[in-house]
Amino acid sequence: MQLNFQKQILPHLIGVGIFYLLIVFYFSPMVFDGKVLFQGDILQWEGSATEVLNYRAETGDQLLWTNSTFGGMPAYFVSLEFPGDITNTLIKTLTLGLPHPVSGLFFGMVGMYILLLSFRVRPLLAIVGSIAFAFNTFNLLSLEAGHNAKIWAVCLIPIILAGIHLAFEKKRILGTALLALGLLLQLKFNHLQITYYTLIISVIYVIVRLVFDWKKDGLPEIGKTLGFLVIGAILAVGGNIGRLATALEYSPYSTRGKATIETASAGLDREYAFSWSNGKLETMTLLVPDFYGGGSSTPLPKNSASEKALRANGIDPGQINGFVKGAPTYWGEQTFTGGPMYGGVILVFLAILGIWAAPKESLYTFGAVIVLFIILSWGKHFGWFNYLLFDILPGYNKFRAVSMALGITLFAIPILGMISLERLIQKEDLKPLYIAGGIVGGLVLLLAVASGAFLRFESPNDVNMPDWLATAMQTDRKAMLSASAWKSFGFLAASFVLIYFRLKNKISDIILGSGLIALVGLDLWTINRQYLHSDSFQANPGREFFAETPAEKEIGSDPGYFRVLSLTESITNGARTSYRFHSLGGYNGAKLRRYQDLIEYQIQPEIQDFIGKAQEGNFDWNGIGVINMLNTKYMIAGQDANAVFQNPEANGPAWIPSTIVPVTSNEEEIQKVGEIDTKTQATVNTEEFGSISAGLGQITLTATEADKITYQAEMDQGGLVVFSEIFYPIGWIATIDGQEADIIRTDYLLRGLSVPVGSHEIVFTFAPSSYYATKTPMIIFQYLIVLSLIGGVYFSWKKEN
């Protein structure tokens, strides 16, 4: 059968062309000028990853251990690549060469388009839903913040669900291949929280299909479909087996794993995990983006109430200008927000219309997803439910920032909305349109004209302002909500009219689809431009951010092997120092648990005590024993060369303590390590490592290479040697004169060896089997996925034609 180009190919080419042009136009500084987004998180990541990236560029190999961040840690969660991995080539090909990370938005639109087509939504409406999904503010704000992996992971959900849906629609080979492809790439980006959410969506979908299909299709047919999907998931896992193996190896020892201090809890602390929780009323930003004042720092319009109040009280014009350019307009429940969660009032209207218009399977599936993830985003504000899930759902206590769940709500709303509109057009039934329009339009209109009757517009930050300014800010917040609500009402009314005339057969599908594309695009474009605009792009933000300071140049002249502590950035949230040096601090959401313990119990208290004494003129280098044992040779207190302080008491790369302090628990050890003289004493947990004797002699660092360190020991008396290297129980192999030796954990997180009397060469090598044993199978699985995708497309085309 010959393909009908006009009906079977052209609409899809138009759709892909629209998606491509939207990315090109919105992100034109990236596409045409080679600029990049100024992304704070990405700059911090670059600082952490520079050692790994430079090594890869110079040698073509993967550095598996990095010393540049948090004293030293596996590079698995910093930057990990495998030789022969084809996923980067797949991404570049499937996104038509668009630059990272905005290529993810393009792929998200294509994936959503395929998903909506699989639900038999006509192409023009599928384009509307795809644009609404990709350009919702969750994605754009995440992009601005530098959460690139999260954006990609979310944008891969549509293709994963399309695969599952097609498999249930009897296109099992194609569905399996799409599932495998989507999950392969999602696992590559390693955002496990979004993958966990994807699993929840998939489970909801499968449960609803089982309820509706088991009588019609029978359990054997459903079992066959599930079997194919399991194969797809296995292929995807196999195509990432190296990444997953390294992650599974590392996770138990990270902050996401089991607690090491016996009185602490496993996983993330509940208060920390739920610190970013949306307030219940914050859900209203789905309808009215400025319901809660937009972002935490938002420009005010000219002649705003705050500007007038500042002028009336004689405030300096420069201060007024600075205030109105970034006013504290946000008055919601979160500590800080980059902007509202909004995906277009038109799509919310259409999703609500689905209560009366959508097929029951779609309503139950996507309605459940929408409601569930709204509740999850409320976090501590719906505590009884969310705390229960946190405590009982396997793995759920490893994640934080539950407000992220609204990203899934913004994924489901366009799907239900477009399916509902498609069914409404097929039935030409005006009643659901009237009901949904009346409910949503009435609510938005009420907010536009009477929000002051039931909202106070007060922020906790208002206590920091004089009463006259706080009152003016509340007036501005009310005006922002009203203006935003009127705008939403305008878009809602315009879409209502378009749909009404289509149901009356007064306009064609092309006019309806084109009109909705224009309305949704304009709505989201104007909102997003407030937060991601031309000023967000720079030629090379890293060049300025990492420009060498005189202080760094001073330290850089020292060719030795040491660590640096910068007092100018957060030890847990700053990686500028990691860009050039081995740093005590860093930037990583999954640092080693023991290192986090040491920061909390010893390093931060030592820093505070040292700074307090230094401000009085007393540089108490002997009072920072834990910092000394980490071989911290330099401290940075500013940008100038005279702001560098050399630590004369740093312990050096390795030493031989004269006394062993036995401990029997982690809690005892972390307290003891802050009390002992770390040069002459060392703690050893005798419950784990037995009785270890003290030694006598000299130890010298002779060579440092990638994943390999060599020492020469001259032992007058055999015993413990302490190395200022972070202990990690898997992958590190120690040899003494070529003979493998057991590595001992000492001083809570340092490496130690019991070295016999005499002259010995000691070598530490990092060679984790989780990486080396999985490289080849991983690549084989990736090629099997590509072959299955080609086969799936071929057999589906052959069956239909």
GUTIBA-428357 format. One record per residue (C-alpha): residue in three letters; x, y, z. Coordinates in steps of 0.1 Angstrom, whole numbers, padded with zeros to 4 digits, always signed. Layout:
BEGIN
AlaXYZ
...
REM end
This chain:
BEGIN
Met+0000+0000+0000
Gln+0014+0034-0010
Leu+0017+0061+0017
Asn-0005+0091+0014
Phe+0021+0119+0019
Gln-0005+0146+0026
Lys-0024+0127+0053
Gln+0002+0103+0068
Ile+0034+0123+0067
Leu+0029+0160+0061
Pro+0010+0167+0094
His+0038+0151+0114
Leu+0065+0170+0095
Ile+0046+0202+0102
Gly+0044+0193+0139
Val+0082+0185+0142
Gly+0090+0216+0122
Ile+0069+0238+0146
Phe+0087+0222+0176
Tyr+0121+0228+0161
Leu+0113+0264+0152
Leu+0100+0272+0187
Ile+0132+0260+0202
Val+0153+0279+0177
Phe+0134+0311+0182
Tyr+0130+0310+0220
Phe+0167+0300+0225
Ser+0181+0319+0195
Pro+0211+0332+0215
Met+0222+0296+0220
Val+0214+0284+0185
Phe+0228+0313+0165
Asp+0253+0331+0188
Gly+0268+0301+0206
Lys+0258+0316+0240
Val+0249+0295+0270
Leu+0224+0299+0298
Phe+0238+0313+0331
Gln+0229+0283+0352
Gly+0242+0285+0388
Asp+0239+0247+0394
Ile+0258+0239+0362
Leu+0286+0263+0371
Gln+0289+0246+0404
Trp+0289+0212+0387
Glu+0315+0224+0363
Gly+0337+0232+0393
Ser+0333+0198+0408
Ala+0337+0180+0374
Thr+0367+0199+0360
Glu+0393+0173+0372
Val+0373+0145+0355
Leu+0365+0165+0324
Asn+0402+0175+0319
Tyr+0414+0140+0323
Arg+0389+0127+0298
Ala+0399+0154+0273
Glu+0436+0147+0277
Thr+0435+0109+0277
Gly+0402+0097+0264
Asp+0397+0076+0295
Gln+0373+0079+0324
Leu+0386+0091+0358
Leu+0367+0071+0384
Trp+0379+0088+0416
Thr+0380+0126+0420
Asn+0400+0144+0447
Ser+0386+0178+0438
Thr+0354+0176+0458
Phe+0347+0167+0494
Gly+0382+0154+0501
Gly+0377+0127+0475
Met+0348+0106+0462
Pro+0339+0083+0433
Ala+0333+0102+0401
Tyr+0301+0082+0394
Phe+0278+0111+0403
Val+0301+0138+0390
Ser+0307+0129+0354
Leu+0307+0093+0341
Glu+0311+0081+0306
Phe+0317+0046+0290
Pro+0337+0039+0259
Gly+0314+0028+0231
Asp+0283+0043+0247
Ile+0260+0054+0219
Thr+0234+0073+0239
Asn+0250+0107+0232
Thr+0249+0100+0195
Leu+0213+0089+0198
Ile+0203+0121+0215
Lys+0222+0143+0190
Thr+0205+0124+0161
Leu+0170+0124+0176
Thr+0171+0161+0185
Leu+0184+0171+0151
Gly+0216+0186+0165
Leu+0200+0211+0189
Pro+0223+0222+0217
His+0221+0207+0252
Pro+0200+0211+0273
Val+0173+0228+0253
Ser+0173+0197+0230
Gly+0155+0180+0259
Leu+0125+0203+0254
Phe+0124+0194+0217
Phe+0125+0157+0225
Gly+0098+0163+0251
Met+0075+0178+0225
Val+0081+0150+0200
Gly+0075+0124+0227
Met+0043+0141+0238
Tyr+0031+0144+0202
Ile+0037+0106+0197
Leu+0019+0099+0230
Leu-0012+0120+0221
Leu-0013+0105+0186
Ser-0013+0070+0203
Phe-0044+0081+0222
Arg-0059+0090+0188
Val-0058+0128+0193
Arg-0056+0146+0159
Pro-0022+0161+0150
Leu-0031+0198+0154
Leu-0044+0192+0189
Ala-0014+0170+0197
Ile+0008+0199+0188
Val-0011+0221+0212
Gly-0006+0196+0241
Ser+0031+0191+0232
Ile+0039+0228+0233
Ala+0020+0232+0266
Phe+0040+0203+0281
Ala+0074+0214+0270
Phe+0070+0251+0277
Asn+0054+0249+0312
Thr+0072+0270+0338
Phe+0085+0240+0357
Asn+0107+0231+0327
Leu+0118+0266+0320
Leu+0125+0275+0356
Ser+0145+0242+0360
Leu+0164+0251+0329
Glu+0172+0286+0343
Ala+0184+0270+0375
Gly+0206+0245+0357
His+0186+0213+0365
Asn+0194+0198+0331
Ala+0191+0162+0341
Lys+0157+0168+0357
Ile+0144+0185+0325
Trp+0156+0156+0303
Ala+0142+0130+0327
Val+0108+0147+0327
Cys+0108+0152+0289
Leu+0114+0115+0284
Ile+0082+0105+0304
Pro+0059+0109+0273
Ile+0079+0085+0251
Ile+0080+0059+0279
Leu+0043+0061+0285
Ala+0037+0060+0247
Gly+0055+0028+0246
Ile+0035+0013+0274
His+0002+0025+0259
Leu+0011+0012+0224
Ala+0019-0022+0239
Phe-0015-0024+0254
Glu-0030-0013+0221
Lys-0015-0045+0205
Lys+0016-0028+0190
Arg+0038-0047+0213
Ile+0071-0046+0195
Leu+0070-0009+0188
Gly+0057-0002+0223
Thr+0085-0023+0238
Ala+0111-0005+0217
Leu+0098+0030+0226
Leu+0097+0021+0263
Ala+0132+0007+0261
Leu+0145+0038+0243
Gly+0128+0063+0266
Leu+0139+0045+0298
Leu+0174+0040+0284
Leu+0179+0077+0281
Gln+0160+0086+0313
Leu+0183+0063+0333
Lys+0213+0078+0315
Phe+0204+0112+0329
Asn+0203+0096+0364
His+0176+0117+0380
Leu+0162+0089+0401
Gln+0134+0110+0417
Ile+0118+0116+0383
Thr+0124+0079+0373
Tyr+0106+0070+0406
Tyr+0077+0093+0396
Thr+0077+0077+0361
Leu+0072+0043+0378
Ile+0043+0056+0398
Ile+0026+0070+0366
Ser+0032+0036+0348
Val+0018+0016+0377
Ile-0014+0038+0378
Tyr-0018+0034+0340
Val-0013-0004+0342
Ile-0038-0008+0371
Val-0065+0012+0352
Arg-0059-0009+0321
Leu-0061-0041+0341
Val-0094-0030+0356
Phe-0109-0021+0322
Asp-0093-0048+0300
Trp-0092-0080+0319
Lys-0127-0091+0310
Lys-0124-0079+0274
Asp-0089-0092+0265
Gly-0084-0119+0291
Leu-0055-0123+0315
Pro-0033-0143+0290
Glu-0033-0114+0265
Ile-0026-0089+0293
Gly+0001-0111+0306
Lys+0017-0112+0271
Thr+0017-0074+0269
Leu+0032-0071+0304
Gly+0059-0097+0293
Phe+0069-0075+0264
Leu+0071-0045+0286
Val+0093-0063+0311
Ile+0116-0071+0282
Gly+0117-0034+0272
Ala+0126-0025+0308
Ile+0153-0052+0309
Leu+0168-0038+0277
Ala+0168-0003+0292
Val+0184-0014+0324
Gly+0209-0035+0305
Gly+0218-0004+0284
Asn+0226+0014+0316
Ile+0240-0015+0336
Gly+0273+0003+0342
Arg+0256+0035+0355
Leu+0232+0015+0376
Ala+0259-0008+0390
Thr+0281+0021+0400
Ala+0251+0039+0415
Leu+0239+0008+0434
Glu+0275+0003+0447
Tyr+0278+0039+0459
Ser+0243+0046+0472
Pro+0246+0027+0505
Tyr+0276+0048+0514
Ser+0262+0082+0503
Thr+0239+0106+0522
Arg+0210+0087+0505
Gly+0220+0055+0522
Lys+0220+0040+0556
Ala+0230+0062+0585
Thr+0265+0056+0599
Ile+0259+0073+0633
Glu+0239+0048+0653
Thr+0214+0073+0666
Ala+0207+0088+0632
Ser+0181+0077+0606
Ala+0186+0062+0572
Gly+0179+0081+0540
Leu+0172+0118+0541
Asp+0159+0136+0572
Arg+0122+0141+0570
Glu+0124+0178+0578
Tyr+0151+0182+0551
Ala+0132+0162+0525
Phe+0100+0182+0530
Ser+0116+0216+0534
Trp+0105+0225+0498
Ser+0067+0219+0501
Asn+0041+0237+0481
Gly+0013+0253+0501
Lys-0022+0240+0493
Leu-0033+0273+0479
Glu-0001+0275+0458
Thr-0019+0250+0434
Met-0039+0280+0422
Thr-0009+0291+0402
Leu-0019+0264+0377
Leu-0048+0288+0369
Val-0034+0322+0378
Pro+0004+0323+0376
Asp+0008+0354+0398
Phe-0016+0341+0425
Tyr+0013+0342+0450
Gly+0032+0371+0435
Gly+0054+0352+0410
Gly+0090+0346+0421
Ser+0107+0356+0453
Ser+0123+0385+0434
Thr+0101+0401+0408
Pro+0101+0435+0390
Leu+0072+0458+0398
Pro+0054+0478+0372
Lys+0060+0515+0369
Asn+0042+0536+0395
Ser+0035+0506+0417
Ala+0022+0512+0452
Ser+0056+0503+0466
Glu+0074+0527+0444
Lys+0050+0555+0454
Ala+0054+0547+0491
Leu+0092+0547+0488
Arg+0091+0581+0470
Ala+0067+0595+0496
Asn+0091+0585+0524
Gly+0121+0602+0509
Ile+0141+0571+0499
Asp+0170+0576+0476
Pro+0161+0571+0439
Gly+0189+0545+0434
Gln+0175+0524+0463
Ile+0140+0527+0449
Asn+0151+0515+0415
Gly+0169+0486+0430
Phe+0139+0476+0451
Val+0113+0477+0423
Lys+0136+0457+0400
Gly+0136+0428+0424
Ala+0108+0433+0449
Pro+0098+0405+0474
Thr+0064+0399+0458
Tyr+0062+0362+0467
Trp+0040+0355+0497
Gly+0036+0318+0496
Glu+0046+0290+0519
Gln+0081+0282+0504
Thr+0113+0298+0517
Phe+0122+0308+0481
Thr+0109+0302+0446
Gly+0121+0310+0412
Gly+0086+0315+0399
Pro+0051+0299+0397
Met+0042+0264+0384
Tyr+0021+0271+0354
Gly+0013+0252+0322
Gly-0015+0273+0307
Val-0050+0281+0320
Ile-0064+0267+0287
Leu-0050+0232+0294
Val-0063+0232+0330
Phe-0098+0242+0316
Leu-0096+0213+0291
Ala-0085+0188+0318
Ile-0114+0198+0340
Leu-0137+0195+0310
Gly-0125+0159+0309
Ile-0146+0151+0340
Trp-0176+0151+0316
Ala-0160+0145+0282
Ala-0129+0122+0285
Pro-0131+0084+0281
Lys-0133+0068+0316
Glu-0099+0051+0313
Ser-0081+0083+0304
Leu-0100+0103+0331
Tyr-0092+0078+0358
Thr-0055+0074+0348
Phe-0045+0110+0343
Gly-0070+0124+0368
Ala-0054+0102+0394
Val-0019+0113+0383
Ile-0029+0150+0385
Val-0045+0147+0419
Leu-0019+0124+0435
Phe+0011+0146+0424
Ile-0006+0178+0436
Ile-0010+0161+0470
Leu+0027+0149+0469
Ser+0038+0185+0461
Trp+0020+0197+0493
Gly+0045+0177+0513
Lys+0045+0188+0550
His+0012+0208+0544
Phe-0006+0174+0539
Gly+0016+0157+0564
Trp-0004+0126+0575
Phe-0004+0113+0539
Asn+0030+0124+0527
Tyr+0048+0114+0559
Leu+0032+0079+0556
Leu+0045+0075+0521
Phe+0079+0088+0532
Asp+0080+0061+0558
Ile+0066+0031+0540
Leu+0073+0035+0502
Pro+0106+0017+0494
Gly+0132+0043+0483
Tyr+0109+0073+0487
Asn+0129+0086+0517
Lys+0159+0090+0494
Phe+0144+0121+0477
Arg+0139+0157+0485
Ala+0122+0188+0471
Val+0087+0173+0470
Ser+0075+0204+0452
Met+0090+0188+0422
Ala+0060+0166+0420
Leu+0041+0195+0403
Gly+0062+0188+0372
Ile+0044+0155+0368
Thr+0010+0173+0373
Leu+0020+0196+0344
Phe+0028+0165+0324
Ala-0006+0149+0329
Ile-0028+0180+0324
Pro-0021+0185+0287
Ile-0027+0148+0281
Leu-0061+0147+0298
Gly-0069+0181+0283
Met-0062+0171+0247
Ile-0079+0137+0250
Ser-0109+0155+0264
Leu-0111+0180+0236
Glu-0107+0153+0210
Arg-0136+0133+0224
Leu-0157+0165+0228
Ile-0152+0174+0191
Gln-0161+0138+0181
Lys-0194+0140+0201
Glu-0201+0177+0194
Asp-0215+0180+0229
Leu-0218+0215+0242
Lys-0228+0206+0278
Pro-0194+0197+0291
Leu-0180+0229+0276
Tyr-0206+0250+0294
Ile-0200+0233+0328
Ala-0162+0234+0327
Gly-0162+0269+0313
Gly-0186+0281+0340
Ile-0165+0265+0368
Val-0131+0276+0357
Gly-0142+0309+0343
Gly-0162+0317+0374
Leu-0133+0309+0397
Val-0108+0330+0377
Leu-0132+0359+0374
Leu-0138+0358+0412
Leu-0100+0360+0418
Ala-0098+0389+0393
Val-0125+0410+0410
Ala-0127+0400+0447
Ser-0095+0383+0458
Gly-0090+0409+0485
Ala-0122+0397+0503
Phe-0106+0364+0513
Leu-0068+0367+0509
Arg-0044+0388+0530
Phe-0014+0390+0507
Glu+0010+0390+0538
Ser+0044+0375+0536
Pro+0066+0363+0566
Asn+0093+0386+0551
Asp+0070+0417+0557
Val+0082+0419+0593
Asn+0116+0431+0579
Met+0099+0461+0563
Pro+0084+0493+0578
Asp+0046+0491+0581
Trp+0041+0516+0553
Leu+0062+0496+0529
Ala+0047+0462+0539
Thr+0012+0477+0533
Ala+0023+0489+0499
Met+0037+0455+0490
Gln+0004+0439+0499
Thr-0014+0463+0476
Asp+0010+0454+0448
Arg+0006+0417+0454
Lys-0032+0421+0452
Ala-0028+0441+0419
Met-0005+0414+0405
Leu-0030+0386+0413
Ser-0059+0406+0398
Ala-0040+0414+0366
Ser-0028+0378+0362
Ala-0064+0366+0367
Trp-0078+0389+0341
Lys-0052+0377+0317
Ser-0060+0341+0324
Phe-0097+0349+0320
Gly-0089+0364+0286
Phe-0071+0333+0273
Leu-0098+0311+0288
Ala-0126+0331+0271
Ala-0108+0331+0237
Ser-0103+0293+0238
Phe-0139+0288+0249
Val-0151+0308+0219
Leu-0129+0288+0195
Ile-0141+0255+0208
Tyr-0177+0266+0208
Phe-0176+0277+0172
Arg-0159+0244+0162
Leu-0186+0224+0180
Lys-0211+0245+0160
Asn-0192+0237+0128
Lys-0186+0274+0122
Ile-0148+0269+0120
Ser-0126+0241+0108
Asp-0102+0219+0127
Ile-0073+0239+0112
Ile-0086+0272+0126
Leu-0093+0256+0160
Gly-0059+0240+0162
Ser-0040+0270+0149
Gly-0059+0293+0172
Leu-0052+0271+0203
Ile-0015+0269+0193
Ala-0013+0307+0191
Leu-0032+0312+0224
Val-0012+0286+0244
Gly+0021+0297+0229
Leu+0014+0333+0236
Asp+0003+0326+0272
Leu+0033+0305+0281
Trp+0058+0327+0261
Thr+0048+0358+0280
Ile+0050+0341+0314
Asn+0083+0324+0307
Arg+0099+0355+0294
Gln+0096+0370+0329
Tyr+0120+0344+0342
Leu+0141+0332+0312
His+0149+0360+0288
Ser+0177+0374+0266
Asp+0197+0385+0297
Ser+0198+0349+0308
Phe+0223+0340+0281
Gln+0260+0347+0282
Ala+0289+0341+0259
Asn+0310+0322+0285
Pro+0297+0326+0321
Gly+0323+0300+0333
Arg+0352+0322+0322
Glu+0341+0350+0345
Phe+0329+0327+0374
Phe+0362+0307+0375
Ala+0386+0336+0366
Glu+0417+0330+0386
Thr+0421+0353+0416
Pro+0455+0364+0430
Ala+0448+0341+0460
Glu+0443+0311+0437
Lys+0474+0320+0417
Glu+0494+0321+0449
Ile+0483+0286+0459
Gly+0487+0274+0423
Ser+0524+0280+0424
Asp+0527+0252+0450
Pro+0533+0219+0431
Gly+0526+0198+0462
Tyr+0498+0174+0471
Phe+0474+0190+0495
Arg+0438+0202+0501
Val+0424+0237+0502
Leu+0396+0251+0524
Ser+0379+0282+0511
Leu+0362+0303+0538
Thr+0346+0324+0510
Glu+0320+0298+0499
Ser+0298+0272+0516
Ile+0317+0240+0523
Thr+0286+0220+0513
Asn+0273+0242+0484
Gly+0303+0257+0466
Ala+0326+0242+0440
Arg+0347+0271+0429
Thr+0377+0259+0448
Ser+0372+0224+0433
Tyr+0378+0239+0398
Arg+0416+0242+0405
Phe+0424+0224+0438
His+0416+0194+0459
Ser+0389+0209+0481
Leu+0375+0201+0515
Gly+0342+0215+0502
Gly+0322+0209+0470
Tyr+0288+0207+0453
Asn+0271+0173+0451
Gly+0237+0161+0462
Ala+0250+0126+0471
Lys+0283+0131+0489
Leu+0297+0103+0511
Arg+0276+0099+0543
Arg+0307+0097+0565
Tyr+0321+0129+0550
Gln+0287+0147+0557
Asp+0289+0134+0593
Leu+0324+0148+0596
Ile+0313+0182+0583
Glu+0284+0184+0607
Tyr+0302+0170+0638
Gln+0337+0183+0634
Ile+0347+0204+0603
Gln+0321+0231+0606
Pro+0326+0236+0644
Glu+0363+0237+0638
Ile+0359+0264+0611
Gln+0336+0285+0633
Asp+0360+0283+0662
Phe+0390+0290+0641
Ile+0374+0321+0625
Gly+0363+0334+0658
Lys+0399+0332+0672
Ala+0415+0345+0640
Gln+0393+0376+0642
Glu+0409+0383+0675
Gly+0444+0377+0661
Asn+0449+0341+0673
Phe+0454+0316+0644
Asp+0450+0284+0663
Trp+0462+0259+0638
Asn+0466+0232+0665
Gly+0429+0236+0673
Ile+0417+0222+0640
Gly+0429+0186+0643
Val+0403+0172+0619
Ile+0410+0198+0592
Asn+0447+0191+0597
Met+0443+0154+0592
Leu+0426+0161+0559
Asn+0460+0176+0548
Thr+0446+0211+0545
Lys+0477+0232+0536
Tyr+0459+0264+0526
Met+0429+0284+0536
Ile+0414+0311+0514
Ala+0398+0341+0531
Gly+0394+0364+0501
Gln+0405+0371+0465
Asp+0438+0389+0472
Ala+0471+0371+0475
Asn+0474+0382+0511
Ala+0441+0365+0518
Val+0458+0331+0516
Phe+0469+0315+0548
Gln+0493+0285+0548
Asn+0486+0260+0576
Pro+0519+0250+0592
Glu+0501+0221+0611
Ala+0486+0202+0582
Asn+0493+0165+0588
Gly+0506+0158+0552
Pro+0497+0130+0528
Ala+0504+0102+0553
Trp+0518+0097+0588
Ile+0524+0070+0614
Pro+0506+0076+0647
Ser+0523+0065+0680
Thr+0490+0056+0697
Ile+0459+0037+0687
Val+0427+0048+0703
Pro+0402+0019+0702
Val+0365+0027+0697
Thr+0335+0004+0693
Ser+0309+0025+0675
Asn+0307+0051+0648
Glu+0292+0076+0672
Glu+0320+0072+0697
Glu+0346+0074+0669
Ile+0333+0107+0654
Gln+0334+0123+0689
Lys+0369+0109+0696
Val+0384+0121+0664
Gly+0377+0157+0674
Glu+0394+0152+0708
Ile+0426+0134+0699
Asp+0459+0148+0685
Thr+0454+0135+0649
Lys+0492+0136+0643
Thr+0502+0112+0670
Gln+0469+0094+0677
Ala+0444+0075+0655
Thr+0411+0059+0661
Val+0403+0024+0649
Asn+0369+0006+0654
Thr+0380-0027+0670
Glu+0345-0042+0664
Glu+0351-0040+0627
Phe+0389-0042+0622
Gly+0401-0059+0653
Ser+0431-0049+0674
Ile+0457-0028+0654
Ser+0491-0020+0668
Ala+0509+0013+0665
Gly+0540+0016+0643
Leu+0572+0036+0641
Gly+0590+0049+0610
Gln+0586+0072+0580
Ile+0561+0073+0551
Thr+0566+0093+0519
Leu+0543+0100+0490
Thr+0562+0092+0458
Ala+0537+0094+0430
Thr+0501+0104+0423
Glu+0484+0093+0391
Ala+0448+0089+0380
Asp+0431+0064+0403
Lys+0465+0054+0417
Ile+0487+0067+0446
Thr+0522+0053+0455
Tyr+0541+0057+0488
Gln+0574+0045+0502
Ala+0574+0033+0538
Glu+0604+0028+0561
Met+0591+0010+0591
Asp+0613+0006+0622
Gln+0583-0011+0639
Gly+0554-0026+0621
Gly+0520-0010+0627
Leu+0493+0014+0615
Val+0500+0039+0588
Val+0473+0066+0582
Phe+0468+0081+0548
Ser+0450+0114+0543
Glu+0427+0098+0517
Ile+0390+0092+0520
Phe+0381+0057+0529
Tyr+0357+0040+0505
Pro+0352+0003+0510
Ile+0347-0008+0474
Gly+0370-0006+0444
Trp+0402+0005+0462
Ile+0429-0021+0462
Ala+0460-0017+0484
Thr+0493-0036+0478
Ile+0524-0037+0499
Asp+0553-0048+0477
Gly+0528-0062+0452
Gln+0509-0082+0477
Glu+0473-0072+0484
Ala+0466-0059+0519
Asp+0434-0051+0537
Ile+0425-0014+0540
Ile+0416-0003+0575
Arg+0392+0026+0581
Thr+0408+0049+0607
Asp+0399+0084+0621
Tyr+0363+0078+0610
Leu+0369+0082+0573
Leu+0406+0079+0564
Arg+0424+0050+0549
Gly+0449+0030+0570
Leu+0472+0000+0565
Ser+0489-0023+0589
Val+0525-0022+0574
Pro+0552-0047+0586
Val+0587-0037+0596
Gly+0611-0029+0568
Ser+0612-0009+0535
His+0580-0012+0514
Glu+0563+0002+0484
Ile+0526+0009+0490
Val+0502+0014+0461
Phe+0465+0023+0462
Thr+0446+0016+0430
Phe+0409+0024+0423
Ala+0395-0003+0400
Pro+0358-0009+0408
Ser+0343-0040+0391
Ser+0310-0021+0389
Tyr+0326-0001+0361
Tyr+0350-0024+0344
Ala+0328-0056+0344
Thr+0297-0038+0329
Lys+0312-0018+0300
Thr+0308-0043+0272
Pro+0273-0058+0282
Met+0260-0022+0285
Ile+0269-0014+0249
Ile+0255-0046+0236
Phe+0221-0039+0252
Gln+0221-0004+0237
Tyr+0225-0018+0201
Leu+0197-0043+0208
Ile+0174-0013+0217
Val+0182+0004+0184
Leu+0175-0028+0165
Ser+0142-0033+0183
Leu+0132+0002+0175
Ile+0139-0003+0138
Gly+0121-0036+0139
Gly+0091-0021+0158
Val+0087+0007+0132
Tyr+0090-0017+0103
Phe+0065-0043+0116
Ser+0040-0016+0127
Trp+0041+0000+0092
Lys+0038-0034+0076
Lys+0008-0044+0097
Glu-0010-0011+0089
Asn-0002-0011+0052
REM end
